[in-house]
Amino acid sequence: MVGSIGEILTAIAVVILLAGFLRYTFGSGPKGAMPSEGGDVGLLETVATVPTRDAAEILAARLAREKVRATIAHGTDGWNLLVFPGDADDARVVLRM
């Protein structure tokens, strides 16, 4: 059964308030981590900086073949290859090869 106009308006108001609350709580804020002055992003450490995204993806694939977890991020100087601090020394060795 269809409710009265008051019930329908109340339901619409509740949905709007809930949507507003969820937008406020989980809304679209800044995405991703901001690099520090040293170029590090949170727990990650920069092991290489290259001028293009393609070069960064090639280096990340090389690290992946050697079982070193890595990610890439765009920085002010180019594309940074980021790894966890425990993997930084291994990553540097792999990248020198």
Secondary structure, DSSP 8 states (H G I E B T S, - for coil): ----HHHHHHHHHHHHHHHHHHHHHH-----S----TTS-BTTBEEEEEESSHHHHHHHHHHHHHTT---EEEE-SSSEEEEE-GGGHHHHHHHHH-
